[in-house]
Amino acid sequence: MTAASQHTGQWLDAFTRQKPAAPWLQELREAAFQRFAELGLPTTHDEDWRFTNVAPIARAQFPVHPALARVSTPSANVEEARDYLAKHALYDHCAFVALNTAFLENVAFLRVPRGAVIEQPIEIVYEAGQVNGLSHHPRTLIVVGADAQCTIVEKYAGSGQYFTNAVTEIVAGDGAVVDHYKVQLEGDAAFHVATLQATLGRSANFSTHNISLGGALVRNDIGVTLAEGTDAIVNGLYVVNGTQHVDNHTSIDHAKPHGTSHELYKGILDGRASAVFNGRILVRKDAQKTDSKQTNKNLVLSDEAVIDTKPELQIFADDVRCTHGATIGQLDAESLFYLQSRGIGKEQARSLLTYAFAQDIVDRIKVQGLRDSLERVLFEKFHEHSQ
């Protein structure tokens, strides 16, 4: 048995037992599963996965359970998704995207008409509380028309051991304004692999904030492709403790001139937790006048926690302004001393400083209700660790 096909048997059985779909969708499923069988799940010999071992997912037997989303606005007709589905998050080189595409069934498809302004955030919630020991493959497609404006909040939650394999595609038309948030609050025994691919039109304004607070093993692949004059913000926060592991891979593709991107990822690690940040900025030959900045900051609270960070710049244009940087540090001793000198206990002082480090990302969240709930979760998490 080849390495590529070693762990595909369980998935083949589930794939063959799926209910038939419309001809175009069935054809897409079959092509994706064939590609998954060729690729096999990645190993640590693959450069993009060398710090993240998915063997626990490969070894486990996770029967497939349909992914059902609670969406705060009616979904569009899935037949209309044909022109967009799997055209942006490609399965050619990613086994997990291929696996998700092979099990396409319930697509959360949102379409915002040209020029529409949606005032209230659109919530998409995937709750895995009833799929303990199973796998589900959530698929979200968001198509925003030219000059339209909307806010999208994706939430993933659950308890127990299970496998979430999510794919989200966002297509923003010329001049569109899209504010996107993804919050992952799954249980500490869960496996979570997710891909987000955003394709942005000319002069679009796009922001995404990726918050990872749960899971035993988490992998986030985030790709953003900019057109001419596009403005993109790509931010993230990851908080891990115990033996949790989180891996964030981001790729920002400046395909056209006059694009601007700003990226800030912050991580907090405690216990024997581990994290990976790999940020790639690509500036293509024709993308003159690109302005791009990438920053990764990590706060390591224990001697046993490990962070691997790798910012990357690939620049093929000569008239650009691009910077990147990464920091790894501990709590500031002088700040700790100052708080303690004001009568605050050491552990409480550590909690306050840790919370302040995370607050920088939380404050950038424009949805008041979401920001408030995250503040409560983080306060409880840091207070609990300070006990």
Stockholm file with secondary structure:
# STOCKHOLM 1.0

chainA/1-387         MTAASQHTGQWLDAFTRQKPAAPWLQELREAAFQRFAELGLPTTHDEDWRFTNVAPIARAQFPVHPALARVSTPSANVEEARDYLAKHALYDHCAFVALNTAFLENVAFLRVPRGAVIEQPIEIVYEAGQVNGLSHHPRTLIVVGADAQCTIVEKYAGSGQYFTNAVTEIVAGDGAVVDHYKVQLEGDAAFHVATLQATLGRSANFSTHNISLGGALVRNDIGVTLAEGTDAIVNGLYVVNGTQHVDNHTSIDHAKPHGTSHELYKGILDGRASAVFNGRILVRKDAQKTDSKQTNKNLVLSDEAVIDTKPELQIFADDVRCTHGATIGQLDAESLFYLQSRGIGKEQARSLLTYAFAQDIVDRIKVQGLRDSLERVLFEKFHEHSQ
#=GR chainA/1-387 SS CCTTTTTCHHHHHHHHTSCCCCHHHHHHHHHHHHHHHHHCSCCTTSGGGTTCCCHHHHHSCCCBCCCCEEESSCCCCGGGGGGTTTSSSCCSSCHHHHHHHHTCCCEEEEEECTTCBCCSCEEEEEECTTCTTCEECCEEEEEECTTCEEEEEEEEEECSSCEEEEEEEEEECTTCEEEEEEEEEECTTCEEEEEEEEEECTTCEEEEEEEECCCSEEEEEEEEEECTTCEEEEEEEEEECTTCEEEEEEEEEECSTTCEEEEEEEEEECTTCEEEEEEEEEECTTCTTCEEEEEEEEEECSTTCEEEEEEEEEECCSSCEEEEEEEEECCCHHHHHHHHHTTCCHHHHHHHHHHHHHHHHHTTCCCHHHHHHHHHHHHHHHHHHTC
#=GC SS_cons         CCTTTTTCHHHHHHHHTSCCCCHHHHHHHHHHHHHHHHHCSCCTTSGGGTTCCCHHHHHSCCCBCCCCEEESSCCCCGGGGGGTTTSSSCCSSCHHHHHHHHTCCCEEEEEECTTCBCCSCEEEEEECTTCTTCEECCEEEEEECTTCEEEEEEEEEECSSCEEEEEEEEEECTTCEEEEEEEEEECTTCEEEEEEEEEECTTCEEEEEEEECCCSEEEEEEEEEECTTCEEEEEEEEEECTTCEEEEEEEEEECSTTCEEEEEEEEEECTTCEEEEEEEEEECTTCTTCEEEEEEEEEECSTTCEEEEEEEEEECCSSCEEEEEEEEECCCHHHHHHHHHTTCCHHHHHHHHHHHHHHHHHTTCCCHHHHHHHHHHHHHHHHHHTC
//
